[in-house]
Every structure is written in C-alpha cells, then in structure tokens.
Amino acid sequence: MRGLDCDVLIIGGGIAGLSLASALAPFAAVVLVESEPTLGYHTSSRSARQLIPSYGPAPVQDLTRRTLDLLADVQAATGLALTAPRSFMLVGSESDVAAKAHGSMRQLSHAEALRLGPQLRPEAFTAAAIDTDCVGADTDLLLEYHRRRAGDDGVIISTSAPVTAARFDGTTWTVRAGRRSIGAGVVVNAAGAWADGVARLCGVAPQHLLPYRRTAAIVAAANAPAPGSPMIAAADDSFYYRPDPDGMLISPSETELAEPGDARPRLGDVDRLVTRLGACTTLGITAVRRAWTGLRTQRDSGLPVVGFDPAQPGFFWLAGQGGYGFQTSSGIAELAVSLLADVDPEDLGADPARLGAAAEALRPA
C-alpha cells in the first residue's frame, strides 16, 4: 500500500488520540493509526462514564473543569447530548471520607446520604460527601463526535494498523503502521497501556507508565437505584455503583498491576463484589449480565504525561491518563494543540496561565 505524509502522526485511537485529532486538524495535516480493528477498543470502551471535577490531583481537577466547559460548548453548538447531570457521592469512615473529599465536594449528614442513597445500610458508613458538579457521559457518542469531526477536517484514520517500525532521520519520522509507511514531522504517542512499548520501538526512553486492572459489571438488582440517582463510591476504594439503562453498574475499584493486553474480568472479583455490596447495601443483586475489565495506565505521580520528549526531537507524549481519560480529554487536547501547533492559548479561547501551569505539571520526565 502506498505511503502517506503528514505533519503529525497520532499512534492510538482511544479518547486521547481521537480528541487530539479532532482538535488539531484545523492546524496540521494529521494521520491517526490504531492497531485494533475498531477505535476506542480497549480502555476507552470500558469507562465508568462519569466525569468528576473533584476526582484526582489538582492538575487533573483543573483539566476536568476545562473539559466540562469545552463539552458544554460542543453541546450548545451541536445539540449532541454528550453529558447529563449525575452527582457523585462518597461514603465511608470519617477519616476515609475526609481524605478523599476535596475540590467541589461538600459534606453530607448521615440522613442526607441515606435520602440520596436509600439502598445504603445505615450502619455501613459514618460519613459522606457529594459532588453535584459532575456529569455522566455518553462516551460512545463522544468518541463518534471526535471521529466525525476529525474526518470532516481531513484526518486520515487507519485501523488494524499496528506500528511495527519507526525511524527518525533528524527531521522526519518514517513509521511502518500496518501495510503503510508514513512520513511525519511529529509522532504523538497516545497508545495507552502500550505507550512505553511504542516509545521503545521509536528509540525513546520510557516514562515508566504502569497499567492497572479495573473491572466493572452490569447487574440486575431487586432494589436498584432510580435513574438519576448519584454514583456512590466507598471512600476506601472498595466499590462503586450507579444506575445504568441496562440495570446497574458496579465495580470493585481494584488497582492491580497488569501487563498491556486485552484485559478480561475474573469471576471471583465480581462474585466478591456482589457479596461486599450485599453486606453494605440492600441492592439485592440477582444476576450479572455482563462484565469487563479495562486498564488504567499512569505514572507514579498519578499525573498524565503530555509534551515533547526532552531527549528525542519530534516525539510527543500523550499518555498516562489513568482513570481520568474522558474527564480530561478535551482539556488535554487543547493543551497538546497549543504545544504541537505553537498556537497562542488565547487563540484557542484558553487561559495562558492555566495552560502554562498544566504544561509544567504534565511534562515528560
């Protein structure tokens, strides 16, 4: 197959790569390659679909708030229902809730928490806090919006195109992806759990990104929360649950190191979670309809890595979003565009001081 030439080659077709492609297309010729037959196959298709401004380190919270603002603009302009209000509530011991409740979260009385989460057993928690600024997200629609916008602006997207070779001659990258040879001025590494592997293939030192398992399941319950109820999470990271159109979504919130790959759930993990929820709620789970596992990849700092590699010209990191991929996606894409295309932040409608602080916090080591 013939070769392609572009300004920027993005490796990875999850939310990180797609949101950048759609934002960068007006400023550069972009090609995006994805090793799987479909876009958003791994972590991006296995999201909890909740965007929480009070979740994560301070730079992540800032990027989440910016993402929510940008998505609100998209919804106003297009009419797409990308997000809908859905509160997030933490429950647990006084110390655990105090350690996790920051940002826009406010404390709740025990009675208020039981009113919002009537399936909670009163003796199962002593403290609670809530974030009413967060939203549920239609992640499938958001991925499709970015894919369509990128395509309309000329981005070439190739699936079933794993990167197998890469060489930099001092000015241009030559990358073998699937059956194509692609010439690019800049390579963007948005390969998720495979990002360090892609870096090594390109002769770039890794950023020590670690993938962690996170399992979820859709279940049937005799006493399921009503639509519109908050997402409820244990402050000790032992579970979360929320209503879902197909029943109820539950997760053990596990953080366990894994190898990059097509992660699969383990029946024992789901069974133990059902038992745990039976002890602290009256949900009455009756069946597990389906389960899945994704990989949340991050640095030791817990922060994404975004920016040009300090030792390799033309190599740009866009990885390590951990569990914050969707909720930071538009804010990170805006930051990446300002760095890749050397665009004045004000021309993007962004605050220069905010972008400068994010660039410093997220830069590659």
N, C-alpha and C positions, 0 to 999 in steps of 0.2 A: 504494500500500500504506500502511496506517496507520502512524503514528509510534509510537515507543517512548520510555519514560522510564526512566532508571536512575541509580544513584549513580555508577557507573564504567563508562565505555566503553573497552574494550581494542581497539586497532587492530593486528591482526596475529595470525594463527592458527598460528604456529610454536611451538616448545617454550617460548619466553619467554612469549608470550601465554597459551598453554594452561596452563602450570604456575601462572602467577599467577591465572588464572581459577578453577582448582580450589582454590587456597589461600585466595583472597579471598572466595569465595562465601558462607561462613558469616557474614561480617561486613558484606556490602553486596549491593545489587541490581546485577548485572553483566550487561552485554551485550558480546559479542565479535564483531567483524566481520573477515572475511578476503576479500581481493579475488579470490583464486583459487577455483575450484570445489571444491577439497579442502583440508583442513587440512594443515599441515606440508609444503606442496608444494615449496618452494624449499630453503633451506639445511638445514632440519630433516630432510628426507627424504634428504639426501646426506651424512650424518655418517659419520665413521670408526668410530663406535660403541665408542669407548674412553674411559674416564674415568680420568684420570691425575693423582693428587694432587700429583705433583712437577712438573707442567707449568704454565708461566705465571708471572706476577708473584705476589708474596707474597699480596696480597688474593684473587687467583684461586685459589691453592692452598688458602687458608683456606675459601673458599666451596665448593670441590670436596670438601674433607673433610666439611663440613657437609652437602652434598648426599648424599654416600655414607651418612652416618649416617641422614638422613631417608629415603632409599630403602630402607635396611635395615629401618627401622621399618615402611614400607609392605609390604615383602615378608613380614615376620613376621606382620603383621595380615591380609594378603590371600592369601598363598600364591603370589602372582604372581612368576614368575622374571624379574624386571626386569634383574638383573645376574648375572654369573658371574665368578669369578676369572680374570684373564688378565694376566700380567706384561707390562711394557714395558721393552725393552732398547735402550740407545743404544750405537752403535759408531762408531768413527772414530779420529782422531788424538788424542794425549794432550791437546793444548790444546783441541780442539773438545769432547771429552767433559767435560773439567774445567769448561768454560764453561757447559755445559748440565746437568750432573749436580748437582742440588740437591734440597732438600726431603727426601723419604724414599728417594732413590736411594742405592745403595751400589755401590762399585767392584767389578768382577769381574776375575779373572785372564783372560788370553787363553784358557787351556784351559777355564775355566768357560764363557766366552762361546761357544766352539765346541761345547761339550756342549749348551748350550741352543739354539744356532742352528747346527746341523750343516751347513746349506746355505751358510754364510758361507765365503768363501775365506780361508784363514789370513793371506795377505799383504794382504788388503783393509782391515785395521784393526789398530791397535796398542793400543787401549784400549776398555774397555766398562764400562757401569754398568747397573744394573737397579732397577726399582721393582716390588716384589712386592705393594704395597698397592692397585694399580689393578685395574679390572674391565672386562670387556666388557659392553656394554649392549644390551638388546633395545629399540632406540629406537622401533620401531613400537608395541610393547606399552606403552611408557611414554607415548607420545602418546595412545594409546587410553585408558589409565588416567586421564590428566588430563581428556580429553574426557568420559569417562563420569562421573567424579566431579563435574566442573563441571555437567554436565547434571542429574545427580541432585540437586544443590543449587540448581537453579533458574536457572543461567546460560543466557541465550539466545544461541545461536551462529548467525551468518548467514554463509554462504559466497557466493561470486560477488557480493560487496558492496563494491566499491571505494569509498573515500572520495573524494568529488569537491568537497565544500564544507564549511566549518566556520566558525562564528561564535560569539564569546563576548560575552555582554552584561554581564559583571561578576559574574554568579553562576552562569550556566548556559551550557553549550555546546550549540549546535544543529548537528548534523553530518548531512550527507547521505551515506549509505552504500548503494550500490545503489539500490533503489527506496524506501528508508525514510528518514524524518527522525527522528533520535534526539536526545533531550534528555538531557544528562548533567552531573552536577556536576563530574566529573573526566574528562579524556581521558588514557588511557595510550598512549603511543607505543611499540608493540612491533613496528614494521614492518620490522625487519631492515635490509636494504640500502636500503630506501626511507624510512628513518626521518627523514633530513634533509628529504626531499621532503614528507613528511607535516607536519613542523614548519613548513616554509614555507607550506604550504596553510593552516595554522592561524594564520599570522601570527607564528610563533615563530622566533627566531634559531637557525640550525642549530648542531650540536655538532661539525661537521667530521668526520663519520663517513665512512670510506673502505672501499668493498668491494674485496676481493681474491679472485682466482680460486684454486680448489683442486680439482684433478682427481683422480679415482680410477677404478680399473677392477677388474673381476673377471676373473681369468685362469685358464687351465688350465696346470699345470706338471708336468713329468715327475718332479720331485723336490720336491714341495710339502711344507711343514712339516706335522707331525702336528697334529690337533686338540688344543687345549690348549697349544700352543707360544706363546712370547711374541710380542707385536707387536715388530718390530725396526725401528728408525729410524736413519738416518745422522745423526750429530751435526752435520753441516754442512747439514742440511735438504735433502738431495738426493733422498731417497726414504724410504718406509716400506713394510713389508709385514706381513701376518699371515694365518693360516689363516682360511678362511671356509667355511660349509656348502656354498657353490656352487663352491668351488675355492680361490682365494687372492685377497685384496685387496691391490692395490698402489697407490701414489701417488707422483708426483714432488715432492710437498710444495711446489709453486710458490707464490710470493706475488707476484702481479702485479695491479696496479690494473685495475679493470674498471668498467663502467657498471652500475647496477642493471638487472637483467633476468633472463631465463631462460637462465642460462649453459649453454654446451654445450662438450663436450670437443673438442680439436683432435687429429687423428690423429697429427700429428708429435710432440706432447707424450708420448703413450702409447708411440709407437714408440721415442723416445729413452730413455724409462724402461726399456723392455724390454732395450734394448742395454746401458744402465748396469747393470741387475741381472745381466745375463749376464756382465759383467766382474768383478763383486764377489761373486757367488754361483754356486752350482751348481743353482739352481732349475730351469733348463731350461724356460722359459715356452714353451708350444706354441700357445696361442691366446688371443685377447682375446675374452671372451664378451660383455661389455658395459662401457661406460664412461660416466661422468657428471662434471659439474663443478658445484660449489657456490660460493657467495660468502660469505667470512668478513669481516664488517664490524666495524671497530674504530676507536677514536680513536688519535691519535699516541701517547698514553701506553700503549696496549695494554690499558687497563682498560675494562670496561663502563661505561656511564653509567646511573645509577639514582637517581631522585629528582625532586622538583618543580623545574620550571624556575625559575631565580632571578628572571626578569623577567615571566613570564606565569602568573598565578594559575590553578589548575585544570588545568595541563598537566604531566604526569608522564612522565619519560623511562624507558624500559626497553629499552635498545638497546646496540649495540656489543659484543656478547658474543664477537665474533671466532670463534676455533675452540674456545671454551670453553662453548658454549651448553648442551649437555646436561649437562656435568660441573658446571656452576654453577647449573643451573636451579632446583632446589629451595631452595638456599641464598639465591639472589637473590629468589625468590618470597617466602620468609619475610621477608627484609629489606623488600621492597616492601609486603607486608601491614602490617608494623609502621608504615611511614610513611603509607600510604594510609588505613588504618583507625584510626590512632593507638592501636594495641594495645600494651600493655606487653609487651616481649620475653619476660618470664618467663611470661606467659600463653600464649605460643606454644611454651614449652619451650626458648627460646633464651637465650643468654648476652647480657645487655645490653651488656657491654663489647665483645664481639665484633661485635654488630650496629652499635654506635656507630662502631667503627673502620671497618667496611665502608661505612657510610653516608657517612663523611667521605671515604674513598678514592674512592668511585664517584660522588659528587655531580656534577651538571651544572656546567659551567664558567659 
